[in-house]
Amino acid sequence: MDRLQKFCAEAQVGGVLLNTQPNFAWLTAGGTNGVDSTNESGVATLFIRKDCKRFVLANKIEMARMLGEELSGQDYEPIEFAWEDEKASPLLVPELATKLVTGSTPLAADFTAGPSVMPMQEAIAAQRYQLTDAEVDRFRKLASDAGRVIGEVGRSLEPGITEQEIARRANDALARVGATAVVTLVAADDRLRRYRHPVPGEVAWQNQVMIVVCAKRHGLVASLTRIVCAGKKPEDLDRRIRASASVNAELFAATRPGVKGSALYKIAADAYAAAGFLGEEKLHHQGGAAGYRTRDWVAHPHAAEVVQTSQAFAWNPSVTGSKVEETCIAFEDDVEIITATPDWPTLAVQAGGREYLLPDVLELRF
């Protein structure tokens, strides 16, 4: 609330409208205004006036649940309207919010809301990049659970299981700890080399399989990747996973407050070259800032975004046929890896004067 009040003063707006699911979850400490997962927009809109007075705008279908569950005890004044009126007028919500402000001061919103409202999605999203202590605690618990249960799924696999079945097991495992998989990718054997975003298919794995998940709970999203091999991993896979791990370690070492996204991209590119895989960064993005989205921003050659203190990051360097991905939180002098899997084999990589333990390929013996 303090951040939004300061934002209103600096942007010279009378208040802020928040409708996207990530921002709703952020401001409500994990609540949800989501019903339809195909939309980022939600079914209720929060309005924070510049004096920090709080309102929730929702139709009669949604208001009772918002007040009784998602916003209980949070002192939001309800502004309810008929669902028929909302369907008839796409600008109903911003028009109602405008009536709550004296004078002609414009409003800001995280969505496009007509001529009287300034769309300021990126500036509003930046208000949530620095995690509070409570958010760090929630993130650690989510990431720990996700790392643990996906590790259990990986250790349970036997050759012959299809990608779709592996994805189902991963999703079910996350659901058992109260999390939702907003991304689930599985690549078996040849598909691991061919595709960076392997949507699960009917292929049954025989030699190697990769599981990728982005797990969401109370709004926060933790990302991780694990690779499993039937028997001893081939030398080529070992070489590639070690190269991916070395890039990830260099990124972890460089993820410090004040560092630009463009500088992080260059560090990744240089690390690929040093590992013998020049130009691999051009085949897939390397990841970036995380939190209430899978990625709030991605490092690229022109990225102007800057690392914040207590900001989450998920780096996902990939040398063709391999990938290393963990979620971390950047503090003042170091990063904390929060998605580690208990008893999973690791690679110890030195970077920036520190040793990082990154996930190796799990070799299953049958």
VENGIHU-V432630 format. One record per residue. N is the residue number from 1. RES is the residue in one letter. PSI is psi in degrees with one decimal (NA if undefined). NEAR is the number of other ideal C-beta (glycine too) atoms within 10 Angstrom. Layout:
# VENGIHU-V432630
n=N res=RES psi=PSI near=NEAR
n=N res=RES psi=PSI near=NEAR
This chain:
# VENGIHU-V432630
n=1 res=M psi=-40.5 near=9
n=2 res=D psi=-41.2 near=8
n=3 res=R psi=-41.5 near=13
n=4 res=L psi=-35.5 near=22
n=5 res=Q psi=-43.4 near=16
n=6 res=K psi=-40.0 near=11
n=7 res=F psi=-44.5 near=19
n=8 res=C psi=-41.7 near=21
n=9 res=A psi=-44.3 near=10
n=10 res=E psi=-37.4 near=9
n=11 res=A psi=-8.0 near=17
n=12 res=Q psi=52.8 near=11
n=13 res=V psi=159.0 near=21
n=14 res=G psi=-8.7 near=21
n=15 res=G psi=175.2 near=26
n=16 res=V psi=130.9 near=28
n=17 res=L psi=126.8 near=27
n=18 res=L psi=117.5 near=26
n=19 res=N psi=-25.3 near=22
n=20 res=T psi=148.7 near=23
n=21 res=Q psi=-41.1 near=24
n=22 res=P psi=-42.9 near=23
n=23 res=N psi=-35.4 near=27
n=24 res=F psi=-45.3 near=28
n=25 res=A psi=-40.2 near=26
n=26 res=W psi=-51.8 near=24
n=27 res=L psi=-24.8 near=21
n=28 res=T psi=11.5 near=22
n=29 res=A psi=43.6 near=13
n=30 res=G psi=5.9 near=16
n=31 res=G psi=171.1 near=22
n=32 res=T psi=139.1 near=18
n=33 res=N psi=16.9 near=25
n=34 res=G psi=139.5 near=19
n=35 res=V psi=-48.0 near=13
n=36 res=D psi=112.6 near=10
n=37 res=S psi=-8.6 near=9
n=38 res=T psi=-8.8 near=4
n=39 res=N psi=139.3 near=11
n=40 res=E psi=-23.8 near=15
n=41 res=S psi=155.7 near=14
n=42 res=G psi=179.9 near=26
n=43 res=V psi=0.7 near=22
n=44 res=A psi=148.4 near=28
n=45 res=T psi=131.5 near=25
n=46 res=L psi=138.1 near=27
n=47 res=F psi=117.3 near=27
n=48 res=I psi=109.0 near=22
n=49 res=R psi=159.7 near=20
n=50 res=K psi=-19.6 near=20
n=51 res=D psi=9.4 near=10
n=52 res=C psi=11.7 near=12
n=53 res=K psi=135.2 near=14
n=54 res=R psi=137.2 near=17
n=55 res=F psi=150.9 near=18
n=56 res=V psi=127.6 near=23
n=57 res=L psi=121.2 near=26
n=58 res=A psi=157.9 near=26
n=59 res=N psi=174.8 near=18
n=60 res=K psi=-21.6 near=13
n=61 res=I psi=-39.2 near=13
n=62 res=E psi=-22.9 near=19
n=63 res=M psi=-43.4 near=19
n=64 res=A psi=-42.8 near=12
n=65 res=R psi=-38.9 near=15
n=66 res=M psi=-48.2 near=25
n=67 res=L psi=-35.8 near=18
n=68 res=G psi=-25.2 near=9
n=69 res=E psi=-58.8 near=10
n=70 res=E psi=-30.2 near=22
n=71 res=L psi=15.3 near=23
n=72 res=S psi=126.9 near=11
n=73 res=G psi=8.1 near=5
n=74 res=Q psi=6.9 near=14
n=75 res=D psi=48.2 near=7
n=76 res=Y psi=131.0 near=21
n=77 res=E psi=126.6 near=12
n=78 res=P psi=136.2 near=14
n=79 res=I psi=99.6 near=17
n=80 res=E psi=148.9 near=15
n=81 res=F psi=165.2 near=16
n=82 res=A psi=140.7 near=12
n=83 res=W psi=-29.6 near=13
n=84 res=E psi=-38.7 near=10
n=85 res=D psi=-37.1 near=12
n=86 res=E psi=-41.8 near=17
n=87 res=K psi=-33.7 near=10
n=88 res=A psi=-27.2 near=9
n=89 res=S psi=104.4 near=13
n=90 res=P psi=-20.5 near=11
n=91 res=L psi=14.6 near=13
n=92 res=L psi=-47.1 near=16
n=93 res=V psi=-52.2 near=25
n=94 res=P psi=-31.7 near=24
n=95 res=E psi=-40.9 near=13
n=96 res=L psi=-39.4 near=18
n=97 res=A psi=-38.3 near=26
n=98 res=T psi=-33.4 near=21
n=99 res=K psi=-15.6 near=9
n=100 res=L psi=-1.2 near=16
n=101 res=V psi=134.8 near=18
n=102 res=T psi=148.1 near=8
n=103 res=G psi=-167.2 near=5
n=104 res=S psi=21.3 near=8
n=105 res=T psi=131.0 near=14
n=106 res=P psi=164.3 near=16
n=107 res=L psi=163.0 near=25
n=108 res=A psi=154.2 near=25
n=109 res=A psi=157.8 near=27
n=110 res=D psi=22.4 near=24
n=111 res=F psi=165.8 near=20
n=112 res=T psi=121.0 near=10
n=113 res=A psi=32.6 near=22
n=114 res=G psi=176.5 near=14
n=115 res=P psi=-24.0 near=8
n=116 res=S psi=2.3 near=14
n=117 res=V psi=132.4 near=23
n=118 res=M psi=118.9 near=16
n=119 res=P psi=115.7 near=15
n=120 res=M psi=51.6 near=19
n=121 res=Q psi=-49.3 near=14
n=122 res=E psi=-41.7 near=11
n=123 res=A psi=-36.8 near=15
n=124 res=I psi=-43.1 near=23
n=125 res=A psi=-35.5 near=20
n=126 res=A psi=-20.2 near=18
n=127 res=Q psi=-20.6 near=17
n=128 res=R psi=3.4 near=22
n=129 res=Y psi=-38.7 near=21
n=130 res=Q psi=113.9 near=16
n=131 res=L psi=142.0 near=22
n=132 res=T psi=169.4 near=12
n=133 res=D psi=-39.8 near=8
n=134 res=A psi=-39.0 near=10
n=135 res=E psi=-39.9 near=22
n=136 res=V psi=-43.0 near=17
n=137 res=D psi=-45.1 near=11
n=138 res=R psi=-39.4 near=18
n=139 res=F psi=-43.5 near=25
n=140 res=R psi=-44.0 near=16
n=141 res=K psi=-44.6 near=16
n=142 res=L psi=-50.5 near=25
n=143 res=A psi=-39.6 near=29
n=144 res=S psi=-44.3 near=17
n=145 res=D psi=-43.8 near=20
n=146 res=A psi=-45.9 near=29
n=147 res=G psi=-40.2 near=25
n=148 res=R psi=-50.6 near=17
n=149 res=V psi=-32.6 near=22
n=150 res=I psi=-33.3 near=25
n=151 res=G psi=-41.2 near=21
n=152 res=E psi=-39.6 near=15
n=153 res=V psi=-46.5 near=21
n=154 res=G psi=-42.5 near=22
n=155 res=R psi=-18.8 near=14
n=156 res=S psi=-5.7 near=13
n=157 res=L psi=148.4 near=18
n=158 res=E psi=144.5 near=9
n=159 res=P psi=145.2 near=17
n=160 res=G psi=-11.8 near=10
n=161 res=I psi=137.4 near=18
n=162 res=T psi=159.9 near=16
n=163 res=E psi=-40.8 near=25
n=164 res=Q psi=-38.5 near=16
n=165 res=E psi=-39.0 near=16
n=166 res=I psi=-41.8 near=25
n=167 res=A psi=-41.1 near=21
n=168 res=R psi=-42.8 near=16
n=169 res=R psi=-40.5 near=20
n=170 res=A psi=-44.9 near=26
n=171 res=N psi=-41.9 near=18
n=172 res=D psi=-40.1 near=12
n=173 res=A psi=-41.5 near=22
n=174 res=L psi=-39.2 near=26
n=175 res=A psi=-33.5 near=13
n=176 res=R psi=-20.8 near=10
n=177 res=V psi=19.4 near=15
n=178 res=G psi=17.1 near=11
n=179 res=A psi=158.1 near=24
n=180 res=T psi=134.3 near=13
n=181 res=A psi=108.8 near=21
n=182 res=V psi=-17.5 near=15
n=183 res=V psi=130.8 near=14
n=184 res=T psi=117.4 near=20
n=185 res=L psi=142.0 near=22
n=186 res=V psi=131.0 near=27
n=187 res=A psi=121.0 near=29
n=188 res=A psi=129.1 near=23
n=189 res=D psi=-113.3 near=18
n=190 res=D psi=-31.2 near=13
n=191 res=R psi=-23.3 near=20
n=192 res=L psi=-33.5 near=23
n=193 res=R psi=-26.9 near=13
n=194 res=R psi=-31.9 near=11
n=195 res=Y psi=135.8 near=13
n=196 res=R psi=-30.1 near=15
n=197 res=H psi=76.5 near=9
n=198 res=P psi=93.9 near=18
n=199 res=V psi=132.4 near=14
n=200 res=P psi=135.7 near=22
n=201 res=G psi=-159.3 near=15
n=202 res=E psi=6.6 near=9
n=203 res=V psi=134.6 near=17
n=204 res=A psi=131.5 near=16
n=205 res=W psi=148.3 near=25
n=206 res=Q psi=-40.0 near=13
n=207 res=N psi=-54.1 near=16
n=208 res=Q psi=149.4 near=24
n=209 res=V psi=140.3 near=26
n=210 res=M psi=135.3 near=27
n=211 res=I psi=127.6 near=24
n=212 res=V psi=129.3 near=25
n=213 res=V psi=148.4 near=30
n=214 res=C psi=109.4 near=24
n=215 res=A psi=128.2 near=32
n=216 res=K psi=132.8 near=24
n=217 res=R psi=130.0 near=21
n=218 res=H psi=37.8 near=18
n=219 res=G psi=-31.9 near=25
n=220 res=L psi=150.2 near=27
n=221 res=V psi=123.2 near=30
n=222 res=A psi=135.4 near=29
n=223 res=S psi=141.2 near=25
n=224 res=L psi=157.7 near=26
n=225 res=T psi=139.0 near=22
n=226 res=R psi=140.9 near=26
n=227 res=I psi=136.6 near=24
n=228 res=V psi=142.2 near=22
n=229 res=C psi=139.0 near=19
n=230 res=A psi=104.4 near=19
n=231 res=G psi=-163.5 near=12
n=232 res=K psi=135.8 near=11
n=233 res=K psi=141.2 near=22
n=234 res=P psi=154.1 near=14
n=235 res=E psi=-37.4 near=8
n=236 res=D psi=-41.0 near=10
n=237 res=L psi=-39.6 near=20
n=238 res=D psi=-43.1 near=16
n=239 res=R psi=-40.2 near=17
n=240 res=R psi=-40.3 near=25
n=241 res=I psi=-34.1 near=24
n=242 res=R psi=-36.5 near=18
n=243 res=A psi=-43.2 near=22
n=244 res=S psi=-40.9 near=30
n=245 res=A psi=-36.8 near=27
n=246 res=S psi=-37.4 near=25
n=247 res=V psi=-43.4 near=30
n=248 res=N psi=-41.9 near=30
n=249 res=A psi=-41.7 near=25
n=250 res=E psi=-36.9 near=24
n=251 res=L psi=-43.1 near=27
n=252 res=F psi=-44.9 near=24
n=253 res=A psi=-28.8 near=19
n=254 res=A psi=-10.8 near=21
n=255 res=T psi=87.1 near=24
n=256 res=R psi=148.6 near=17
n=257 res=P psi=133.1 near=15
n=258 res=G psi=-13.4 near=9
n=259 res=V psi=134.2 near=16
n=260 res=K psi=151.8 near=15
n=261 res=G psi=-35.5 near=21
n=262 res=S psi=-37.4 near=15
n=263 res=A psi=-37.2 near=15
n=264 res=L psi=-38.2 near=27
n=265 res=Y psi=-44.2 near=21
n=266 res=K psi=-38.3 near=15
n=267 res=I psi=-42.0 near=20
n=268 res=A psi=-45.5 near=23
n=269 res=A psi=-43.2 near=19
n=270 res=D psi=-35.6 near=14
n=271 res=A psi=-37.8 near=25
n=272 res=Y psi=-45.4 near=25
n=273 res=A psi=-43.4 near=13
n=274 res=A psi=-28.9 near=13
n=275 res=A psi=-2.3 near=20
n=276 res=G psi=16.7 near=12
n=277 res=F psi=61.0 near=22
n=278 res=L psi=131.2 near=12
n=279 res=G psi=2.4 near=9
n=280 res=E psi=-26.2 near=23
n=281 res=E psi=-19.0 near=24
n=282 res=K psi=-11.2 near=9
n=283 res=L psi=-11.7 near=12
n=284 res=H psi=148.9 near=15
n=285 res=H psi=158.5 near=17
n=286 res=Q psi=0.9 near=25
n=287 res=G psi=-165.1 near=24
n=288 res=G psi=-149.3 near=24
n=289 res=A psi=138.8 near=26
n=290 res=A psi=-175.4 near=25
n=291 res=G psi=-105.6 near=27
n=292 res=Y psi=-0.4 near=24
n=293 res=R psi=161.8 near=21
n=294 res=T psi=-40.0 near=18
n=295 res=R psi=121.7 near=18
n=296 res=D psi=-37.9 near=22
n=297 res=W psi=154.3 near=18
n=298 res=V psi=139.4 near=16
n=299 res=A psi=130.9 near=30
n=300 res=H psi=172.4 near=15
n=301 res=P psi=-23.2 near=10
n=302 res=H psi=15.4 near=8
n=303 res=A psi=121.3 near=17
n=304 res=A psi=-8.1 near=8
n=305 res=E psi=151.6 near=21
n=306 res=V psi=140.6 near=16
n=307 res=V psi=133.4 near=22
n=308 res=Q psi=157.4 near=15
n=309 res=T psi=138.2 near=14
n=310 res=S psi=39.6 near=17
n=311 res=Q psi=141.9 near=23
n=312 res=A psi=146.4 near=28
n=313 res=F psi=145.2 near=24
n=314 res=A psi=106.4 near=26
n=315 res=W psi=141.7 near=26
n=316 res=N psi=55.7 near=25
n=317 res=P psi=142.9 near=29
n=318 res=S psi=119.4 near=28
n=319 res=V psi=130.3 near=25
n=320 res=T psi=121.7 near=15
n=321 res=G psi=2.1 near=20
n=322 res=S psi=164.0 near=26
n=323 res=K psi=141.7 near=25
n=324 res=V psi=124.3 near=29
n=325 res=E psi=126.1 near=23
n=326 res=E psi=156.9 near=28
n=327 res=T psi=140.0 near=29
n=328 res=C psi=168.8 near=24
n=329 res=I psi=128.6 near=23
n=330 res=A psi=120.2 near=24
n=331 res=F psi=-171.6 near=15
n=332 res=E psi=-43.5 near=8
n=333 res=D psi=1.5 near=7
n=334 res=D psi=170.4 near=14
n=335 res=V psi=151.0 near=24
n=336 res=E psi=117.8 near=16
n=337 res=I psi=124.4 near=18
n=338 res=I psi=-5.8 near=22
n=339 res=T psi=14.7 near=27
n=340 res=A psi=143.7 near=20
n=341 res=T psi=122.9 near=22
n=342 res=P psi=136.5 near=9
n=343 res=D psi=19.2 near=10
n=344 res=W psi=141.1 near=18
n=345 res=P psi=142.4 near=12
n=346 res=T psi=159.6 near=14
n=347 res=L psi=126.4 near=19
n=348 res=A psi=116.6 near=11
n=349 res=V psi=130.8 near=20
n=350 res=Q psi=132.8 near=11
n=351 res=A psi=133.5 near=19
n=352 res=G psi=30.1 near=14
n=353 res=G psi=11.0 near=6
n=354 res=R psi=152.8 near=12
n=355 res=E psi=128.5 near=9
n=356 res=Y psi=134.6 near=23
n=357 res=L psi=114.7 near=16
n=358 res=L psi=152.0 near=23
n=359 res=P psi=128.8 near=28
n=360 res=D psi=-177.5 near=20
n=361 res=V psi=132.5 near=23
n=362 res=L psi=120.9 near=18
n=363 res=E psi=111.1 near=12
n=364 res=L psi=135.2 near=15
n=365 res=R psi=131.9 near=6
n=366 res=F psi=NA near=6
